[in-house]
Amino acid sequence: MIYTLTLNPSIDYILGIDKFVDGETLRSTYEEKYPGGKGIMVSKLLKNLGESSINIGFLGGFTGDYIKKELDKLDIFHNFTEVSDDSRINVKLKYGQETEINAKGPNISEAEIVSFLDFIDELNEDDFVIISGSIPKSLGDDFYRIIINILDINNVRFALDTSGKKLYELSSYKPFLVKPNKDELADVFDTSIDNEEDIIRYARKLSDRGAENVIVSLGANGSIFIDENFAYKANPIKGKLINSVGSGDSMVGAYIYGYMSGLSKIDSYKLAVAAGSATAFSQDIADKKLIYEILDKVEVKEWK
């Protein structure tokens, strides 16, 4: 079974406004609410491709109840650890640009942490865990390492979509996939990245560290894929950007889906590119029809 881990889920509350003016009372032109969190986005993408997954992490309060009800409406499975504090609400303002205000998340007790880790310890080598998103402050910065240690002992494969120095450190546990964007890759190595040669050089460091597959998303400039032997560049797909939220999560979900469905690494990468682009061109996570329409336009070239 595929498990998507979201330690800090949210209600994503989207407000459209004509113009942002600091210090003024603003009135929305439209409002939308979605269950948010990177792992949830991955599960929505997998569901659209026809693959089941189970959402895990921490949920609590009236906001947690809303998230579970919305996932039930989408027929997406979940087995969250209940917490006494409320899950967070993230506000996203759209006015020709996108501005996000992300809450810190709930306080999680020691007993709630133990209950969650006991569940993680029940997973086995037939399972796959996709780890992504932020960590609630109450858990501490090292919580991913605690989870991955348990997965490693139980021979559970995992993908890791996080940022900062911990991405490099945790790559030693041999994640099946990591997916930084260009800025996150630069942050990992505390450097500047000026060209594609730099991207490949630093992505190769993650591969050498232990990551089996690395996808570096470059926004409007496409993306780059690296494993221990090859590097490939995907050209950007032309289209109207509607919503950048979930594009990277769609790439992660589609790559895992493709590879677990028997596709080659390169064909899985092409599917990931199509899914990421399709979501960027959609109001929410892209549907299967649009993903496969875009897949026919995806071009990748080996970097030599």
Kinemage of the C-alpha trace (Angstrom):
@kinemage 1
@onewidth
@group {chain A} dominant
@subgroup {mainchain}
@vectorlist {calphas} color= white
{ca met a 1} P 0.000 0.000 0.000
{ca ile a 2} L 1.074 3.569 -0.684
{ca tyr a 3} L 0.925 5.884 2.311
{ca thr a 4} L 1.157 9.647 1.910
{ca leu a 5} L 2.470 11.361 5.013
{ca thr a 6} L 1.298 14.871 5.896
{ca leu a 7} L 2.409 15.794 9.400
{ca asn a 8} L 0.838 19.257 9.225
{ca pro a 9} L -2.367 19.154 7.116
{ca ser a 10} L -4.440 22.261 6.609
{ca ile a 11} L -7.551 23.780 5.217
{ca asp a 12} L -6.330 25.859 2.297
{ca tyr a 13} L -8.595 28.910 2.267
{ca ile a 14} L -8.241 30.704 -1.062
{ca leu a 15} L -9.407 34.302 -1.424
{ca gly a 16} L -9.509 36.120 -4.737
{ca ile a 17} L -9.114 39.905 -4.487
{ca asp a 18} L -8.879 42.620 -7.130
{ca lys a 19} L -5.836 44.293 -5.625
{ca phe a 20} L -3.737 43.915 -2.496
{ca val a 21} L -3.324 47.141 -0.506
{ca asp a 22} L -1.381 46.968 2.747
{ca gly a 23} L -3.311 48.213 5.769
{ca glu a 24} L -6.686 48.376 3.974
{ca thr a 25} L -9.879 46.347 4.419
{ca leu a 26} L -10.058 44.094 1.366
{ca arg a 27} L -13.117 42.238 0.056
{ca ser a 28} L -12.856 38.953 -1.776
{ca thr a 29} L -14.213 38.374 -5.253
{ca tyr a 30} L -14.401 34.599 -4.677
{ca glu a 31} L -13.536 32.025 -2.006
{ca glu a 32} L -12.566 28.361 -2.150
{ca lys a 33} L -11.636 25.779 0.478
{ca tyr a 34} L -9.611 22.608 -0.034
{ca pro a 35} L -7.996 20.005 2.198
{ca gly a 36} L -4.346 21.008 1.995
{ca gly a 37} L -0.942 19.553 2.685
{ca lys a 38} L 1.619 18.100 0.319
{ca gly a 39} L 0.822 14.478 1.112
{ca ile a 40} L -2.880 15.098 0.562
{ca met a 41} L -2.068 16.665 -2.805
{ca val a 42} L -0.092 13.551 -3.749
{ca ser a 43} L -3.034 11.333 -2.773
{ca lys a 44} L -5.410 13.419 -4.888
{ca leu a 45} L -3.105 12.998 -7.879
{ca leu a 46} L -2.814 9.251 -7.302
{ca lys a 47} L -6.596 8.993 -7.019
{ca asn a 48} L -7.032 10.819 -10.322
{ca leu a 49} L -4.659 8.324 -11.944
{ca gly a 50} L -6.618 5.410 -10.481
{ca glu a 51} L -4.263 4.456 -7.624
{ca ser a 52} L -5.373 4.130 -3.991
{ca ser a 53} L -3.367 5.529 -1.115
{ca ile a 54} L -3.852 6.153 2.589
{ca asn a 55} L -3.232 9.556 4.151
{ca ile a 56} L -1.445 9.505 7.495
{ca gly a 57} L -0.189 12.171 9.890
{ca phe a 58} L -1.881 14.258 12.581
{ca leu a 59} L -5.379 15.815 12.504
{ca gly a 60} L -7.451 17.532 15.155
{ca gly a 61} L -10.353 19.811 15.961
{ca phe a 62} L -13.083 21.194 13.701
{ca thr a 63} L -10.531 21.812 10.960
{ca gly a 64} L -9.412 18.182 11.100
{ca asp a 65} L -13.035 17.052 10.854
{ca tyr a 66} L -13.500 19.191 7.750
{ca ile a 67} L -10.393 17.723 6.116
{ca lys a 68} L -11.551 14.154 6.775
{ca lys a 69} L -15.025 14.856 5.399
{ca glu a 70} L -13.583 16.370 2.229
{ca leu a 71} L -11.263 13.398 1.736
{ca asp a 72} L -14.265 11.071 2.218
{ca lys a 73} L -16.102 12.959 -0.533
{ca leu a 74} L -13.137 12.284 -2.827
{ca asp a 75} L -13.014 8.579 -1.822
{ca ile a 76} L -9.472 9.070 -0.545
{ca phe a 77} L -8.553 6.843 2.372
{ca his a 78} L -7.074 8.229 5.582
{ca asn a 79} L -5.846 6.960 8.942
{ca phe a 80} L -4.680 10.096 10.731
{ca thr a 81} L -3.585 10.135 14.338
{ca glu a 82} L -6.081 12.242 16.291
{ca val a 83} L -4.716 15.207 18.258
{ca ser a 84} L -6.510 17.439 20.721
{ca asp a 85} L -5.400 20.732 19.135
{ca asp a 86} L -6.909 22.165 15.933
{ca ser a 87} L -5.257 21.507 12.596
{ca arg a 88} L -4.195 24.668 10.806
{ca ile a 89} L -5.801 26.968 8.241
{ca asn a 90} L -3.580 28.418 5.518
{ca val a 91} L -4.754 31.558 3.713
{ca lys a 92} L -3.847 32.078 0.062
{ca leu a 93} L -4.505 35.440 -1.581
{ca lys a 94} L -4.812 35.610 -5.367
{ca tyr a 95} L -4.720 38.983 -7.137
{ca gly a 96} L -2.617 38.499 -10.258
{ca gln a 97} L 0.031 37.197 -7.878
{ca glu a 98} L -0.113 34.603 -5.095
{ca thr a 99} L 0.584 35.403 -1.451
{ca glu a 100} L 0.377 32.661 1.176
{ca ile a 101} L 0.017 32.911 4.945
{ca asn a 102} L 0.768 29.495 6.441
{ca ala a 103} L -0.061 28.750 10.080
{ca lys a 104} L 2.400 26.915 12.321
{ca gly a 105} L 0.111 23.964 13.057
{ca pro a 106} L -1.127 22.222 16.222
{ca asn a 107} L 0.717 21.345 19.389
{ca ile a 108} L 1.154 17.562 19.512
{ca ser a 109} L 1.519 15.712 22.803
{ca glu a 110} L 4.001 12.959 23.617
{ca ala a 111} L 1.192 10.380 23.805
{ca glu a 112} L -0.037 11.405 20.340
{ca ile a 113} L 3.485 11.121 18.971
{ca val a 114} L 3.899 7.626 20.424
{ca ser a 115} L 0.590 6.510 18.911
{ca phe a 116} L 1.657 7.733 15.479
{ca leu a 117} L 5.107 6.121 15.635
{ca asp a 118} L 3.558 2.825 16.749
{ca phe a 119} L 1.518 2.899 13.544
{ca ile a 120} L 4.608 3.628 11.435
{ca asp a 121} L 6.333 0.653 13.045
{ca glu a 122} L 3.568 -1.636 11.708
{ca leu a 123} L 4.453 -0.907 8.068
{ca asn a 124} L 6.504 -3.456 6.142
{ca glu a 125} L 8.452 -4.026 2.932
{ca asp a 126} L 5.244 -4.295 0.877
{ca asp a 127} L 4.398 -0.658 1.705
{ca phe a 128} L 5.655 2.627 0.263
{ca val a 129} L 5.623 5.946 2.121
{ca ile a 130} L 5.701 9.371 0.454
{ca ile a 131} L 7.040 11.892 2.978
{ca ser a 132} L 6.460 15.554 2.207
{ca gly a 133} L 5.658 18.918 3.678
{ca ser a 134} L 6.477 20.850 6.806
{ca ile a 135} L 6.908 19.548 10.342
{ca pro a 136} L 4.810 21.081 13.165
{ca lys a 137} L 7.109 22.982 15.515
{ca ser a 138} L 6.025 20.851 18.464
{ca leu a 139} L 7.589 17.767 16.834
{ca gly a 140} L 11.094 19.193 16.387
{ca asp a 141} L 13.227 19.416 13.251
{ca asp a 142} L 14.521 15.838 13.594
{ca phe a 143} L 11.135 14.121 13.380
{ca tyr a 144} L 11.573 12.981 9.787
{ca arg a 145} L 14.767 11.203 10.799
{ca ile a 146} L 12.880 9.376 13.565
{ca ile a 147} L 10.271 8.207 11.049
{ca ile a 148} L 12.839 7.228 8.431
{ca asn a 149} L 14.863 5.271 10.978
{ca ile a 150} L 11.795 3.117 11.636
{ca leu a 151} L 11.112 2.700 7.909
{ca asp a 152} L 14.735 1.743 7.328
{ca ile a 153} L 14.651 -0.940 10.031
{ca asn a 154} L 11.448 -2.374 8.531
{ca asn a 155} L 12.711 -2.213 4.913
{ca val a 156} L 9.971 0.205 3.836
{ca arg a 157} L 10.726 2.206 0.698
{ca phe a 158} L 10.028 5.911 0.778
{ca ala a 159} L 10.153 9.139 -1.222
{ca leu a 160} L 11.211 12.387 0.410
{ca asp a 161} L 10.025 15.846 -0.633
{ca thr a 162} L 11.439 18.311 1.861
{ca ser a 163} L 13.966 21.145 1.920
{ca gly a 164} L 17.032 22.475 3.697
{ca lys a 165} L 20.061 20.678 5.009
{ca lys a 166} L 17.957 17.745 6.207
{ca leu a 167} L 17.276 16.776 2.575
{ca tyr a 168} L 20.999 16.118 2.092
{ca glu a 169} L 21.389 14.441 5.478
{ca leu a 170} L 18.398 12.128 5.015
{ca ser a 171} L 19.464 11.157 1.488
{ca ser a 172} L 21.928 8.776 3.181
{ca tyr a 173} L 18.902 6.567 3.984
{ca lys a 174} L 18.554 5.926 0.232
{ca pro a 175} L 15.136 7.436 -0.533
{ca phe a 176} L 13.628 6.171 -3.768
{ca leu a 177} L 12.944 9.753 -4.895
{ca val a 178} L 13.759 13.293 -3.786
{ca lys a 179} L 12.333 16.361 -5.550
{ca pro a 180} L 13.808 19.740 -4.660
{ca asn a 181} L 13.183 22.771 -6.815
{ca lys a 182} L 16.101 24.907 -7.981
{ca asp a 183} L 16.004 27.262 -4.988
{ca glu a 184} L 15.705 24.394 -2.518
{ca leu a 185} L 18.658 22.645 -4.137
{ca ala a 186} L 20.749 25.797 -3.748
{ca asp a 187} L 19.666 26.062 -0.113
{ca val a 188} L 20.689 22.479 0.602
{ca phe a 189} L 24.283 23.295 -0.310
{ca asp a 190} L 24.213 26.941 0.818
{ca thr a 191} L 25.256 28.149 -2.617
{ca ser a 192} L 23.970 29.908 -5.721
{ca ile a 193} L 22.942 27.987 -8.812
{ca asp a 194} L 23.402 29.884 -12.056
{ca asn a 195} L 23.009 27.326 -14.831
{ca glu a 196} L 21.965 23.796 -15.698
{ca glu a 197} L 25.505 22.482 -15.192
{ca asp a 198} L 25.296 23.654 -11.582
{ca ile a 199} L 21.899 22.009 -11.148
{ca ile a 200} L 23.168 18.668 -12.396
{ca arg a 201} L 26.348 18.900 -10.321
{ca tyr a 202} L 24.498 19.532 -7.083
{ca ala a 203} L 21.691 17.096 -7.857
{ca arg a 204} L 24.398 14.501 -8.459
{ca lys a 205} L 25.624 15.138 -4.914
{ca leu a 206} L 22.205 14.041 -3.637
{ca ser a 207} L 22.429 10.955 -5.831
{ca asp a 208} L 25.940 10.193 -4.592
{ca arg a 209} L 24.694 10.629 -1.039
{ca gly a 210} L 22.136 7.864 -1.577
{ca ala a 211} L 19.001 9.193 -3.319
{ca glu a 212} L 18.042 6.694 -6.044
{ca asn a 213} L 16.248 9.232 -8.226
{ca val a 214} L 16.338 13.041 -8.181
{ca ile a 215} L 13.930 15.404 -9.925
{ca val a 216} L 14.759 19.116 -9.796
{ca ser a 217} L 11.822 21.282 -10.834
{ca leu a 218} L 12.705 24.546 -12.573
{ca gly a 219} L 9.266 26.152 -12.845
{ca ala a 220} L 8.748 27.711 -16.255
{ca asn a 221} L 12.121 26.327 -17.394
{ca gly a 222} L 11.152 22.669 -17.115
{ca ser a 223} L 12.910 20.132 -14.915
{ca ile a 224} L 15.900 17.813 -14.698
{ca phe a 225} L 16.000 14.122 -13.770
{ca ile a 226} L 19.062 12.339 -12.413
{ca asp a 227} L 19.855 8.827 -11.229
{ca glu a 228} L 23.213 7.192 -10.605
{ca asn a 229} L 23.847 6.765 -14.348
{ca phe a 230} L 21.994 9.386 -16.360
{ca ala a 231} L 20.725 12.953 -16.460
{ca tyr a 232} L 17.735 14.096 -18.526
{ca lys a 233} L 16.221 17.521 -19.148
{ca ala a 234} L 12.528 18.038 -19.879
{ca asn a 235} L 11.541 21.084 -21.879
{ca pro a 236} L 8.821 23.291 -20.342
{ca ile a 237} L 5.247 22.725 -21.462
{ca lys a 238} L 3.474 25.807 -22.785
{ca gly a 239} L 0.204 26.715 -21.122
{ca lys a 240} L -1.563 29.271 -18.936
{ca leu a 241} L -0.488 29.143 -15.297
{ca ile a 242} L -3.634 28.952 -13.157
{ca asn a 243} L -2.464 27.403 -9.909
{ca ser a 244} L 1.093 26.530 -8.891
{ca val a 245} L -0.033 24.823 -5.653
{ca gly a 246} L 0.363 21.063 -5.937
{ca ser a 247} L 2.411 21.014 -9.128
{ca gly a 248} L 5.499 19.576 -7.440
{ca asp a 249} L 3.352 17.124 -5.452
{ca ser a 250} L 1.808 15.971 -8.718
{ca met a 251} L 5.275 15.276 -10.098
{ca val a 252} L 6.123 13.151 -7.070
{ca gly a 253} L 2.862 11.201 -7.185
{ca ala a 254} L 3.005 10.608 -10.922
{ca tyr a 255} L 6.621 9.408 -10.850
{ca ile a 256} L 5.847 6.922 -8.078
{ca tyr a 257} L 2.674 5.819 -9.867
{ca gly a 258} L 4.484 5.332 -13.165
{ca tyr a 259} L 7.375 3.369 -11.747
{ca met a 260} L 5.163 1.155 -9.583
{ca ser a 261} L 2.983 0.511 -12.649
{ca gly a 262} L 5.970 -0.923 -14.503
{ca leu a 263} L 7.072 2.083 -16.540
{ca ser a 264} L 10.758 2.768 -17.085
{ca lys a 265} L 12.408 5.572 -15.151
{ca ile a 266} L 12.325 7.843 -18.184
{ca asp a 267} L 8.671 7.150 -18.962
{ca ser a 268} L 7.862 7.690 -15.276
{ca tyr a 269} L 9.708 11.005 -15.462
{ca lys a 270} L 7.720 12.010 -18.556
{ca leu a 271} L 4.494 11.216 -16.715
{ca ala a 272} L 5.709 13.298 -13.767
{ca val a 273} L 6.394 16.257 -16.072
{ca ala a 274} L 2.938 15.924 -17.634
{ca ala a 275} L 1.225 15.730 -14.240
{ca gly a 276} L 3.099 18.716 -12.825
{ca ser a 277} L 2.285 20.822 -15.870
{ca ala a 278} L -1.352 19.703 -15.963
{ca thr a 279} L -1.855 20.707 -12.334
{ca ala a 280} L -0.260 24.112 -12.980
{ca phe a 281} L -2.821 24.610 -15.755
{ca ser a 282} L -5.784 23.545 -13.536
{ca gln a 283} L -7.713 25.005 -10.615
{ca asp a 284} L -6.886 21.977 -8.481
{ca ile a 285} L -4.923 18.749 -8.904
{ca ala a 286} L -5.085 17.757 -12.586
{ca asp a 287} L -7.394 15.054 -13.869
{ca lys a 288} L -6.195 12.012 -15.771
{ca lys a 289} L -7.485 13.173 -19.163
{ca leu a 290} L -5.462 16.396 -19.151
{ca ile a 291} L -2.351 14.649 -17.837
{ca tyr a 292} L -2.331 12.189 -20.728
{ca glu a 293} L -3.105 14.903 -23.266
{ca ile a 294} L -0.018 16.774 -22.096
{ca leu a 295} L 2.050 13.588 -21.920
{ca asp a 296} L 2.040 13.451 -25.734
{ca lys a 297} L 3.809 16.855 -25.742
{ca val a 298} L 6.534 16.005 -23.230
{ca glu a 299} L 10.057 15.988 -24.639
{ca val a 300} L 13.103 14.893 -22.697
{ca lys a 301} L 16.742 14.814 -23.811
{ca glu a 302} L 19.666 13.091 -22.233
{ca trp a 303} L 22.253 15.470 -20.814
{ca lys a 304} L 25.732 14.567 -22.083
